[in-house]
Structures are given as structure tokens and as C-alpha cells.
Amino acid sequence: MFASAPVAIIDIGSNSVRLVVYSNAGRIPSIIFNEKVMAGLGRDVAETGALGDAARQRTLAALDRFRLLIRQMGVVRTRTVATAAVREASNGAQFLAEIRELGLDPVILSGEAEARLAGLGVISGIPDADGVAGDLGGGSLELVEVKGGAARRAASLPLGVLKLPAIAGRGGAFAREVARAIDAAGFKDAAKGRPFYMVGGSWRALGQLDLALTAHPLPIAHQHVMPPARAADLYAKLGRIAKDRLRAMPTISSGRVPSLPAAARLLSALVHALNPKALVVSSFGIREGLLYDSLDPDTRAKDPLIEATREAGAGLGRFAQHGDLLDAWIAPAFDDSPRQARLRLAACLLSDIAWAAHPDFRAERGIDMALHGHWVAIDAAGRVMLAQALFCAFGGGRALPYPAIAALCAPEELERAAAWGYAMRLGQRLSGGVAAGLRGSRLEREGGTLRLAIGRPDAPLVSEIVERRLKTLAGALGLAPAIAIDP
């Protein structure tokens, strides 16, 4: 049984057709099913102007399967959208009629609408995004400026990966052709001094390739950052890497391998035209943009990391979820920046997620949840801080057992996160994981002292183990421990 009524999005793209089913349509919906078919609808459009019969039949077969699956899954709402290939094809209207005969209700997105939704998708997963997002598909490239939580000016360019070989074959410099298209769209130097957000399967695969080639210890594509010059490096490397080696990389879909050289070449040309300060991979795009666009303003304004960790904590904790209360209880011990305070709250919301694991593996469970959880709006260093905090909270000690992962975070940040973990461990032991003990006590930091103040009715909660954990926390903060019993 699903946690809430599932919703689905069917995305009929120029390269692939995909079904994604979400367990809800909240701030960060959970994916419960995801299937892609590389139908190649746009391949014939680029050559003949019409959808080819073979690609149409592959797509219709996939859609018929998707129709049956969503019915059997009890999906309550389905959005079916088509993009550049169907939009541009001379027989696109006929194809839409065939889709409707299956019982689906497809909508063709205009290029500008596609760009806007891609921008909203980026904002959904990276709320403070400020730059230019580029959504690379098979038939087109959508550009959109993102800033202040809004998708602003947008343009759709005929620079999809299926069309790039023809551009390269027309003579002249490829980069010059791309630069002219960017200039005509009004995006010249649009990302100067700001990031360029890479959206779409081909560019996501480039990010995964970079992670693989650099043996990154935490190979998560979303929010992976690359220097602009890396685009040209990857294009050069792709000319030397055998296709079989690429297909053998587990994180790269074999269906994306043929498009990687063109995607890298285009990205390199865009770097010269847009002049970004960094390249940032976004796993969120049009589909997430569609969901985000349907939310009310209050839901949009919620922090996706905090919402996701709150949901996970509520589902895996022992008692009524009280991570917010735990965070408020430990906060007086720290002088955290807003960024740190946000990560501390996320850690507190996950503070009880490992109770069902074997005691010897609870600390490892905390690390796994922090590093590999489906979180967004958090970078690699933030994940490591979460891991450090949970590792300490579950009794793992001060040093993360994975030095390469620990090295992704500054030593002072690891020290701070470890102290969060000790504070969480103290609060959980004092209260038994329920709210009453926290409400009847407080942490106070004054001068060189860290004081646990507790009301007399709750004083029996202060045991030897509580005193030891207070001492450990105080030591981590360079303070002297003290206990005060309130009258």
C-alpha cells in the first residue's frame, strides 16, 4: 500500500519515453516506479521532418504498457506531455490521436513552456539556484534563467543531441554555430559569474562519467559541481574511451552512450558562449517542474531537505517524531551559521532512524542514510556532515571510517558535526526518545560551562550514563560540564 495516492508523469521526449510514478505530490515526492524506453522519436524528425514508423510503434507499445501499469498501481492523476519531436513532426497530430486512442491525454509543451518547467525543476531540487539552466533533449536545448525561486526568461534552441551531427556537418566551426544561436536567443554571457545547471539524461550521464573517471568517493550526480573547463576535457576523453568501457560503467545508461560525445561537445561550446563560473548537474528537470508548478506557494516555500528528512524520520523512528524538539534542545550549545543550523536540524530529524538495526551496525546505518539517502538541496560536504553527526549519535565514535569521504568536508565542519552527534546522543538518552524529558530540561552554555538544567520532577532521568554523555559533549566543545536541578 502506498503512503498516499500515487501520481504519474509520462514524458514523451525526442530520445526517450519515460513513466515516473510518485507516492505523493508534495514538496519532495518519492519515486516508487521509474521506467525509460529509448524510442528515438526525434531521430527521423531530424532527417525527414516526420516521426518514423518504427519509433512510433516502440513508443506506442511503451505507452500501452505504462497505461496498464498506472491503472494497476492505483494512480489517481496522470500528466502526459510531449516535447520537441512531436511538436515539430509533420505527423505529430496524427501521433497524438493514436496516443489518445490508448486512453491517455497528451499535451504538447511549447519550447518556452518546456524551458520554464525545466527551470522550475531545478529550483525544486536546488532552491537557491541562481544562473542559467539548460535542458538538453534529443530534439532541442531549452535555456532558462533561474533566480530568486523563479524561472525567468526562456528560449528553445534546435540544438538537441539528435540534431548536432547535422550542425557539425554544415561546415564552419561548431562552436561558432552554437554561439550564434545563443546570441540570437539573448543568452550571450547570461551565466557569467553564475552557475550553469545541466538538465537532461545526456548531461546527467556526463556528470556520472566525470564522477567515475575521477573515482569520486561519493558518486551522486545531483548537485555535482565541475569547473567549466571540464566540459572540453570530457569531450577529449570521450574520443579516447572505447564504447564498451563506457557501457560497462554501472552508473551510465548504455542507451546514453551514443549521445555523450555530442553532449560534451555542445557543453564545451556553451561554456564559451555563456561564460559560467561552474557546471552543476541537476537530476531534477521537467517532470519535477510539473509537480512543483502544481504546488501552492506555502508548500513551494518549504525546504526540500528538511521535508524529506522529516518524512524519513517519522517513518523510521520509534515514537512520535520529535526531531524538531531535539534540535531546539541542543541548539543553545552551538553558535551555528544558518547553513550549519539547517544541516543540524536535518540530522536531528534522522536521529532515531537506526533503532531497528542490530546495535553493532546502527552507526553504519546512520552513515548509509546520510550519504545515500534520496536528499536534494544538499552538497557532498553537507552529506558528510550529516553522516558524521549520525555516526556519533549512534555510538560510532569521532572518526568516520571512510577517510576519502571524510576528506570531502573541512576538518572544522567534521568537528562541529561530531559535536551535534554527541548532543543528539545525550538528548536521546536523557529522554528515552520521547518528548517529555526534553521539555522538562534544557542545555545552557555560559562562559566556559555547558550546563544541563532539569526540573526537580524529572531529575531522576539524570543517570550515570547521562552524566558521561554530557561530559563527552562538553569535552568536544572545550567546556566544563555541569548539572543544575531547578526547584
C-alpha positions as a Python dict, from the first residue, in 0.01 Angstrom:
ca = {
    (1, 'M'): (0, 0, 0),
    (2, 'F'): (136, 344, -89),
    (3, 'A'): (181, 614, 174),
    (4, 'S'): (-57, 837, -20),
    (5, 'A'): (-237, 839, -351),
    (6, 'P'): (24, 798, -629),
    (7, 'V'): (53, 1035, -924),
    (8, 'A'): (230, 973, -1254),
    (9, 'I'): (405, 1166, -1527),
    (10, 'I'): (462, 1029, -1875),
    (11, 'D'): (729, 1222, -2062),
    (12, 'I'): (737, 1162, -2439),
    (13, 'G'): (1075, 1302, -2535),
    (14, 'S'): (1272, 1308, -2858),
    (15, 'N'): (1514, 1044, -2737),
    (16, 'S'): (1324, 853, -2470),
    (17, 'V'): (975, 797, -2335),
    (18, 'R'): (952, 763, -1959),
    (19, 'L'): (700, 682, -1689),
    (20, 'V'): (763, 803, -1335),
    (21, 'V'): (518, 726, -1055),
    (22, 'Y'): (539, 922, -731),
    (23, 'S'): (391, 820, -398),
    (24, 'N'): (259, 1172, -344),
    (25, 'A'): (273, 1517, -499),
    (26, 'G'): (418, 1704, -201),
    (27, 'R'): (730, 1919, -176),
    (28, 'I'): (964, 1627, -241),
    (29, 'P'): (762, 1341, -390),
    (30, 'S'): (904, 992, -353),
    (31, 'I'): (958, 792, -672),
    (32, 'I'): (806, 446, -648),
    (33, 'F'): (845, 347, -1013),
    (34, 'N'): (1064, 474, -1294),
    (35, 'E'): (1093, 321, -1641),
    (36, 'K'): (1252, 454, -1959),
    (37, 'V'): (1238, 331, -2317),
    (38, 'M'): (1488, 473, -2566),
    (39, 'A'): (1238, 504, -2851),
    (40, 'G'): (1430, 762, -3055),
    (41, 'L'): (1124, 951, -3178),
    (42, 'G'): (1329, 1250, -3285),
    (43, 'R'): (1582, 1064, -3497),
    (44, 'D'): (1368, 1055, -3810),
    (45, 'V'): (1228, 1402, -3744),
    (46, 'A'): (1579, 1542, -3768),
    (47, 'E'): (1623, 1376, -4110),
    (48, 'T'): (1278, 1368, -4273),
    (49, 'G'): (1059, 1601, -4069),
    (50, 'A'): (826, 1317, -3968),
    (51, 'L'): (809, 1058, -3691),
    (52, 'G'): (934, 723, -3823),
    (53, 'D'): (708, 418, -3810),
    (54, 'A'): (948, 205, -3602),
    (55, 'A'): (996, 475, -3340),
    (56, 'R'): (623, 542, -3327),
    (57, 'Q'): (546, 175, -3271),
    (58, 'R'): (810, 145, -2996),
    (59, 'T'): (665, 450, -2826),
    (60, 'L'): (304, 333, -2854),
    (61, 'A'): (397, -10, -2717),
    (62, 'A'): (570, 155, -2422),
    (63, 'L'): (274, 386, -2362),
    (64, 'D'): (30, 95, -2372),
    (65, 'R'): (238, -78, -2105),
    (66, 'F'): (254, 241, -1900),
    (67, 'R'): (-125, 284, -1927),
    (68, 'L'): (-181, -61, -1782),
    (69, 'L'): (78, -16, -1507),
    (70, 'I'): (-64, 310, -1379),
    (71, 'R'): (-411, 159, -1367),
    (72, 'Q'): (-286, -140, -1169),
    (73, 'M'): (-87, 86, -936),
    (74, 'G'): (-396, 288, -849),
    (75, 'V'): (-256, 613, -983),
    (76, 'V'): (-505, 894, -920),
    (77, 'R'): (-365, 1154, -1158),
    (78, 'T'): (-151, 1123, -1473),
    (79, 'R'): (14, 1401, -1672),
    (80, 'T'): (128, 1305, -2022),
    (81, 'V'): (349, 1556, -2201),
    (82, 'A'): (527, 1552, -2536),
    (83, 'T'): (818, 1773, -2633),
    (84, 'A'): (1026, 1870, -2938),
    (85, 'A'): (993, 1562, -3160),
    (86, 'V'): (613, 1554, -3153),
    (87, 'R'): (597, 1934, -3153),
    (88, 'E'): (798, 1959, -3477),
    (89, 'A'): (690, 1646, -3664),
    (90, 'S'): (464, 1682, -3968),
    (91, 'N'): (266, 1380, -3845),
    (92, 'G'): (269, 1487, -3478),
    (93, 'A'): (-107, 1549, -3465),
    (94, 'Q'): (-176, 1202, -3603),
    (95, 'F'): (55, 1050, -3344),
    (96, 'L'): (-123, 1234, -3063),
    (97, 'A'): (-451, 1089, -3186),
    (98, 'E'): (-301, 740, -3166),
    (99, 'I'): (-193, 808, -2809),
    (100, 'R'): (-543, 925, -2718),
    (101, 'E'): (-683, 601, -2852),
    (102, 'L'): (-483, 426, -2579),
    (103, 'G'): (-675, 627, -2319),
    (104, 'L'): (-405, 884, -2238),
    (105, 'D'): (-444, 1260, -2267),
    (106, 'P'): (-119, 1401, -2405),
    (107, 'V'): (-29, 1771, -2411),
    (108, 'I'): (240, 1918, -2634),
    (109, 'L'): (465, 2156, -2445),
    (110, 'S'): (584, 2464, -2631),
    (111, 'G'): (957, 2525, -2627),
    (112, 'E'): (916, 2811, -2383),
    (113, 'A'): (691, 2606, -2154),
    (114, 'E'): (941, 2322, -2163),
    (115, 'A'): (1220, 2560, -2065),
    (116, 'R'): (1015, 2710, -1783),
    (117, 'L'): (928, 2369, -1640),
    (118, 'A'): (1292, 2260, -1657),
    (119, 'G'): (1383, 2575, -1464),
    (120, 'L'): (1118, 2502, -1201),
    (121, 'G'): (1254, 2150, -1174),
    (122, 'V'): (1599, 2287, -1099),
    (123, 'I'): (1454, 2522, -838),
    (124, 'S'): (1261, 2233, -686),
    (125, 'G'): (1584, 2043, -619),
    (126, 'I'): (1821, 2340, -572),
    (127, 'P'): (1605, 2616, -417),
    (128, 'D'): (1882, 2878, -415),
    (129, 'A'): (1971, 2820, -782),
    (130, 'D'): (2091, 3143, -943),
    (131, 'G'): (2214, 3117, -1300),
    (132, 'V'): (2109, 2957, -1627),
    (133, 'A'): (1959, 2610, -1662),
    (134, 'G'): (1996, 2417, -1985),
    (135, 'D'): (1775, 2115, -2054),
    (136, 'L'): (1929, 1905, -2330),
    (137, 'G'): (1695, 1667, -2509),
    (138, 'G'): (1708, 1480, -2833),
    (139, 'G'): (1535, 1748, -3038),
    (140, 'S'): (1608, 2076, -2861),
    (141, 'L'): (1800, 2264, -2597),
    (142, 'E'): (1593, 2474, -2358),
    (143, 'L'): (1760, 2762, -2177),
    (144, 'V'): (1605, 2943, -1883),
    (145, 'E'): (1734, 3189, -1628),
    (146, 'V'): (1664, 3086, -1268),
    (147, 'K'): (1686, 3329, -981),
    (148, 'G'): (1503, 3406, -660),
    (149, 'G'): (1296, 3088, -677),
    (150, 'A'): (1153, 3174, -1019),
    (151, 'A'): (1207, 3067, -1379),
    (152, 'R'): (1255, 3383, -1583),
    (153, 'R'): (1342, 3447, -1948),
    (154, 'A'): (1347, 3131, -2157),
    (155, 'A'): (1432, 3012, -2505),
    (156, 'S'): (1419, 2688, -2703),
    (157, 'L'): (1700, 2620, -2950),
    (158, 'P'): (1727, 2346, -3217),
    (159, 'L'): (2040, 2203, -3054),
    (160, 'G'): (1920, 1861, -2937),
    (161, 'V'): (2171, 1576, -2945),
    (162, 'L'): (1998, 1419, -3247),
    (163, 'K'): (2043, 1742, -3445),
    (164, 'L'): (2402, 1819, -3355),
    (165, 'P'): (2563, 1593, -3620),
    (166, 'A'): (2386, 1790, -3892),
    (167, 'I'): (2515, 2117, -3746),
    (168, 'A'): (2867, 1979, -3737),
    (169, 'G'): (2835, 1867, -4097),
    (170, 'R'): (2735, 2204, -4238),
    (171, 'G'): (3091, 2332, -4234),
    (172, 'G'): (3234, 2611, -4027),
    (173, 'A'): (3320, 2598, -3659),
    (174, 'F'): (3071, 2408, -3447),
    (175, 'A'): (3127, 2639, -3151),
    (176, 'R'): (3062, 2942, -3372),
    (177, 'E'): (2728, 2797, -3486),
    (178, 'V'): (2627, 2735, -3125),
    (179, 'A'): (2741, 3082, -3018),
    (180, 'R'): (2530, 3243, -3291),
    (181, 'A'): (2221, 3054, -3172),
    (182, 'I'): (2286, 3155, -2812),
    (183, 'D'): (2343, 3518, -2908),
    (184, 'A'): (2024, 3527, -3117),
    (185, 'A'): (1828, 3394, -2819),
    (186, 'G'): (1964, 3675, -2599),
    (187, 'F'): (2166, 3447, -2372),
    (188, 'K'): (2522, 3555, -2457),
    (189, 'D'): (2722, 3568, -2132),
    (190, 'A'): (2395, 3505, -1945),
    (191, 'A'): (2563, 3282, -1687),
    (192, 'K'): (2874, 3499, -1644),
    (193, 'G'): (2985, 3466, -1284),
    (194, 'R'): (2699, 3226, -1210),
    (195, 'P'): (2646, 2851, -1246),
    (196, 'F'): (2512, 2668, -1548),
    (197, 'Y'): (2273, 2392, -1438),
    (198, 'M'): (2288, 2082, -1657),
    (199, 'V'): (1949, 1914, -1701),
    (200, 'G'): (1861, 1605, -1905),
    (201, 'G'): (1976, 1247, -1932),
    (202, 'S'): (2275, 1305, -2160),
    (203, 'W'): (2425, 1575, -1941),
    (204, 'R'): (2348, 1381, -1626),
    (205, 'A'): (2541, 1092, -1781),
    (206, 'L'): (2833, 1332, -1841),
    (207, 'G'): (2829, 1416, -1472),
    (208, 'Q'): (2827, 1047, -1386),
    (209, 'L'): (3117, 994, -1626),
    (210, 'D'): (3315, 1266, -1451),
    (211, 'L'): (3245, 1104, -1114),
    (212, 'A'): (3360, 767, -1247),
    (213, 'L'): (3676, 899, -1414),
    (214, 'T'): (3782, 1087, -1102),
    (215, 'A'): (3695, 793, -872),
    (216, 'H'): (3482, 1028, -663),
    (217, 'P'): (3416, 865, -322),
    (218, 'L'): (3052, 981, -323),
    (219, 'P'): (2926, 934, -680),
    (220, 'I'): (2592, 1117, -658),
    (221, 'A'): (2519, 1317, -972),
    (222, 'H'): (2268, 1566, -832),
    (223, 'Q'): (2449, 1890, -742),
    (224, 'H'): (2781, 1751, -861),
    (225, 'V'): (2993, 2054, -949),
    (226, 'M'): (3251, 2068, -1229),
    (227, 'P'): (3476, 2354, -1341),
    (228, 'P'): (3375, 2495, -1681),
    (229, 'A'): (3694, 2368, -1847),
    (230, 'R'): (3593, 2013, -1759),
    (231, 'A'): (3345, 2010, -2050),
    (232, 'A'): (3627, 2025, -2307),
    (233, 'D'): (3826, 1769, -2108),
    (234, 'L'): (3537, 1523, -2113),
    (235, 'Y'): (3485, 1574, -2486),
    (236, 'A'): (3851, 1495, -2548),
    (237, 'K'): (3842, 1192, -2321),
    (238, 'L'): (3533, 1055, -2493),
    (239, 'G'): (3730, 1044, -2815),
    (240, 'R'): (3974, 805, -2649),
    (241, 'I'): (3742, 586, -2441),
    (242, 'A'): (3608, 270, -2602),
    (243, 'K'): (3229, 246, -2618),
    (244, 'D'): (3243, -93, -2447),
    (245, 'R'): (3419, 62, -2148),
    (246, 'L'): (3150, 330, -2125),
    (247, 'R'): (2872, 72, -2143),
    (248, 'A'): (3044, -123, -1865),
    (249, 'M'): (3022, 172, -1625),
    (250, 'P'): (2729, 83, -1396),
    (251, 'T'): (2616, 440, -1337),
    (252, 'I'): (2582, 529, -1706),
    (253, 'S'): (2282, 406, -1902),
    (254, 'S'): (2400, 220, -2212),
    (255, 'G'): (2130, 399, -2410),
    (256, 'R'): (2300, 733, -2335),
    (257, 'V'): (2646, 627, -2454),
    (258, 'P'): (2594, 720, -2824),
    (259, 'S'): (2489, 1075, -2732),
    (260, 'L'): (2774, 1151, -2490),
    (261, 'P'): (3029, 1291, -2739),
    (262, 'A'): (2773, 1530, -2890),
    (263, 'A'): (2651, 1632, -2545),
    (264, 'A'): (3007, 1703, -2428),
    (265, 'R'): (3087, 1898, -2744),
    (266, 'L'): (2777, 2111, -2706),
    (267, 'L'): (2850, 2171, -2338),
    (268, 'S'): (3201, 2287, -2424),
    (269, 'A'): (3062, 2529, -2682),
    (270, 'L'): (2806, 2658, -2433),
    (271, 'V'): (3079, 2725, -2179),
    (272, 'H'): (3239, 2966, -2427),
    (273, 'A'): (2905, 3131, -2510),
    (274, 'L'): (2755, 3156, -2161),
    (275, 'N'): (3077, 3203, -1959),
    (276, 'P'): (2956, 3030, -1640),
    (277, 'K'): (3161, 3008, -1323),
    (278, 'A'): (3069, 2641, -1265),
    (279, 'L'): (2877, 2349, -1413),
    (280, 'V'): (2621, 2195, -1178),
    (281, 'V'): (2433, 1874, -1253),
    (282, 'S'): (2062, 1872, -1173),
    (283, 'S'): (1878, 1541, -1159),
    (284, 'F'): (1552, 1737, -1143),
    (285, 'G'): (1401, 1867, -1464),
    (286, 'I'): (1070, 1889, -1650),
    (287, 'R'): (892, 1613, -1459),
    (288, 'E'): (978, 1761, -1121),
    (289, 'G'): (895, 2104, -1262),
    (290, 'L'): (545, 1984, -1349),
    (291, 'L'): (490, 1870, -992),
    (292, 'Y'): (645, 2182, -841),
    (293, 'D'): (432, 2404, -1065),
    (294, 'S'): (116, 2248, -922),
    (295, 'L'): (206, 2322, -558),
    (296, 'D'): (60, 2607, -357),
    (297, 'P'): (303, 2886, -255),
    (298, 'D'): (333, 2769, 106),
    (299, 'T'): (432, 2417, 1),
    (300, 'R'): (680, 2550, -256),
    (301, 'A'): (847, 2757, 15),
    (302, 'K'): (927, 2452, 228),
    (303, 'D'): (1286, 2332, 246),
    (304, 'P'): (1309, 2007, 46),
    (305, 'L'): (1592, 1865, 257),
    (306, 'I'): (1407, 1927, 582),
    (307, 'E'): (1081, 1791, 445),
    (308, 'A'): (1247, 1475, 318),
    (309, 'T'): (1440, 1407, 640),
    (310, 'R'): (1129, 1479, 846),
    (311, 'E'): (932, 1224, 644),
    (312, 'A'): (1209, 965, 671),
    (313, 'G'): (1245, 1022, 1045),
    (314, 'A'): (873, 992, 1102),
    (315, 'G'): (859, 666, 910),
    (316, 'L'): (1159, 500, 1077),
    (317, 'G'): (1152, 639, 1433),
    (318, 'R'): (1025, 456, 1739),
    (319, 'F'): (792, 716, 1883),
    (320, 'A'): (606, 1020, 1760),
    (321, 'Q'): (864, 1212, 1558),
    (322, 'H'): (1035, 1478, 1771),
    (323, 'G'): (1341, 1582, 1571),
    (324, 'D'): (1236, 1947, 1577),
    (325, 'L'): (1218, 1939, 1956),
    (326, 'L'): (1558, 1767, 1982),
    (327, 'D'): (1711, 2029, 1755),
    (328, 'A'): (1567, 2312, 1963),
    (329, 'W'): (1700, 2140, 2277),
    (330, 'I'): (2061, 2109, 2155),
    (331, 'A'): (2072, 2445, 1970),
    (332, 'P'): (2181, 2655, 2274),
    (333, 'A'): (2508, 2460, 2286),
    (334, 'F'): (2610, 2584, 1939),
    (335, 'D'): (2675, 2907, 1751),
    (336, 'D'): (2589, 2763, 1412),
    (337, 'S'): (2562, 2957, 1086),
    (338, 'P'): (2228, 2932, 901),
    (339, 'R'): (2377, 2664, 671),
    (340, 'Q'): (2500, 2464, 969),
    (341, 'A'): (2177, 2508, 1163),
    (342, 'R'): (1983, 2368, 867),
    (343, 'L'): (2205, 2060, 849),
    (344, 'R'): (2185, 2018, 1227),
    (345, 'L'): (1804, 2012, 1206),
    (346, 'A'): (1820, 1753, 926),
    (347, 'A'): (2046, 1538, 1146),
    (348, 'C'): (1806, 1567, 1440),
    (349, 'L'): (1514, 1468, 1221),
    (350, 'L'): (1707, 1149, 1136),
    (351, 'S'): (1820, 1091, 1494),
    (352, 'D'): (1613, 777, 1551),
    (353, 'I'): (1625, 610, 1210),
    (354, 'A'): (1864, 329, 1307),
    (355, 'W'): (1696, 193, 1621),
    (356, 'A'): (1571, -123, 1443),
    (357, 'A'): (1917, -218, 1316),
    (358, 'H'): (2147, -452, 1509),
    (359, 'P'): (2323, -243, 1777),
    (360, 'D'): (2662, -318, 1623),
    (361, 'F'): (2553, -166, 1291),
    (362, 'R'): (2347, 134, 1395),
    (363, 'A'): (2631, 378, 1339),
    (364, 'E'): (2689, 232, 991),
    (365, 'R'): (2318, 262, 923),
    (366, 'G'): (2338, 630, 1011),
    (367, 'I'): (2625, 682, 767),
    (368, 'D'): (2442, 499, 489),
    (369, 'M'): (2125, 701, 540),
    (370, 'A'): (2312, 1031, 535),
    (371, 'L'): (2533, 960, 237),
    (372, 'H'): (2297, 763, 17),
    (373, 'G'): (1953, 890, 111),
    (374, 'H'): (1742, 1048, -161),
    (375, 'W'): (1812, 1403, -46),
    (376, 'V'): (1825, 1717, -255),
    (377, 'A'): (1933, 2073, -176),
    (378, 'I'): (2248, 1936, -12),
    (379, 'D'): (2600, 1908, -149),
    (380, 'A'): (2860, 1638, -85),
    (381, 'A'): (3012, 1821, 213),
    (382, 'G'): (2666, 1855, 367),
    (383, 'R'): (2604, 1483, 331),
    (384, 'V'): (2933, 1412, 505),
    (385, 'M'): (2838, 1641, 794),
    (386, 'L'): (2509, 1451, 828),
    (387, 'A'): (2699, 1123, 824),
    (388, 'Q'): (2942, 1242, 1091),
    (389, 'A'): (2660, 1362, 1316),
    (390, 'L'): (2461, 1039, 1287),
    (391, 'F'): (2772, 823, 1325),
    (392, 'C'): (2845, 989, 1659),
    (393, 'A'): (2479, 991, 1762),
    (394, 'F'): (2458, 615, 1716),
    (395, 'G'): (2777, 547, 1911),
    (396, 'G'): (3025, 512, 1627),
    (397, 'G'): (3284, 747, 1772),
    (398, 'R'): (3453, 1059, 1645),
    (399, 'A'): (3628, 942, 1326),
    (400, 'L'): (3431, 840, 1019),
    (401, 'P'): (3556, 501, 897),
    (402, 'Y'): (3591, 623, 536),
    (403, 'P'): (3881, 871, 509),
    (404, 'A'): (3819, 952, 141),
    (405, 'I'): (3461, 1052, 219),
    (406, 'A'): (3561, 1244, 530),
    (407, 'A'): (3807, 1441, 315),
    (408, 'L'): (3513, 1593, 124),
    (409, 'C'): (3442, 1804, 431),
    (410, 'A'): (3661, 2058, 613),
    (411, 'P'): (3804, 1927, 945),
    (412, 'E'): (3634, 2201, 1146),
    (413, 'E'): (3299, 2107, 991),
    (414, 'L'): (3352, 1743, 1088),
    (415, 'E'): (3429, 1853, 1444),
    (416, 'R'): (3113, 2058, 1457),
    (417, 'A'): (2901, 1771, 1317),
    (418, 'A'): (3055, 1528, 1567),
    (419, 'A'): (2950, 1762, 1847),
    (420, 'W'): (2595, 1766, 1709),
    (421, 'G'): (2603, 1388, 1725),
    (422, 'Y'): (2715, 1386, 2088),
    (423, 'A'): (2442, 1638, 2175),
    (424, 'M'): (2179, 1428, 1999),
    (425, 'R'): (2307, 1118, 2179),
    (426, 'L'): (2278, 1298, 2511),
    (427, 'G'): (1925, 1418, 2440),
    (428, 'Q'): (1806, 1077, 2323),
    (429, 'R'): (1950, 902, 2631),
    (430, 'L'): (1811, 1158, 2874),
    (431, 'S'): (1462, 1148, 2725),
    (432, 'G'): (1440, 787, 2611),
    (433, 'G'): (1350, 920, 2269),
    (434, 'V'): (1025, 1083, 2377),
    (435, 'A'): (935, 1447, 2423),
    (436, 'A'): (867, 1479, 2798),
    (437, 'G'): (1227, 1460, 2913),
    (438, 'L'): (1337, 1727, 2666),
    (439, 'R'): (1052, 1960, 2760),
    (440, 'G'): (1144, 1930, 3127),
    (441, 'S'): (1512, 2016, 3075),
    (442, 'R'): (1743, 2240, 2878),
    (443, 'L'): (2105, 2283, 2773),
    (444, 'E'): (2274, 2610, 2863),
    (445, 'R'): (2611, 2741, 2753),
    (446, 'E'): (2758, 3009, 2976),
    (447, 'G'): (3120, 3115, 2971),
    (448, 'G'): (3329, 2800, 2987),
    (449, 'T'): (3046, 2581, 3115),
    (450, 'L'): (2792, 2357, 2946),
    (451, 'R'): (2505, 2307, 3187),
    (452, 'L'): (2222, 2055, 3180),
    (453, 'A'): (1938, 2216, 3373),
    (454, 'I'): (1644, 1994, 3465),
    (455, 'G'): (1329, 2037, 3671),
    (456, 'R'): (1310, 1852, 4001),
    (457, 'P'): (1022, 1624, 3888),
    (458, 'D'): (1241, 1499, 3603),
    (459, 'A'): (1569, 1487, 3797),
    (460, 'P'): (1566, 1103, 3820),
    (461, 'L'): (1626, 1099, 3444),
    (462, 'V'): (1985, 1210, 3511),
    (463, 'S'): (2173, 882, 3537),
    (464, 'E'): (2544, 799, 3527),
    (465, 'I'): (2527, 738, 3153),
    (466, 'V'): (2358, 1076, 3104),
    (467, 'E'): (2638, 1239, 3303),
    (468, 'R'): (2900, 1063, 3090),
    (469, 'R'): (2738, 1178, 2769),
    (470, 'L'): (2717, 1535, 2898),
    (471, 'K'): (3087, 1517, 2980),
    (472, 'T'): (3166, 1387, 2628),
    (473, 'L'): (2971, 1668, 2466),
    (474, 'A'): (3126, 1933, 2687),
    (475, 'G'): (3472, 1798, 2609),
    (476, 'A'): (3402, 1815, 2234),
    (477, 'L'): (3311, 2182, 2279),
    (478, 'G'): (3603, 2264, 2507),
    (479, 'L'): (3371, 2331, 2801),
    (480, 'A'): (3327, 2206, 3157),
    (481, 'P'): (3008, 2001, 3226),
    (482, 'A'): (2762, 2092, 3498),
    (483, 'I'): (2417, 1977, 3612),
    (484, 'A'): (2164, 2204, 3777),
    (485, 'I'): (1838, 2091, 3935),
    (486, 'D'): (1568, 2355, 3903),
    (487, 'P'): (1340, 2398, 4202),
}
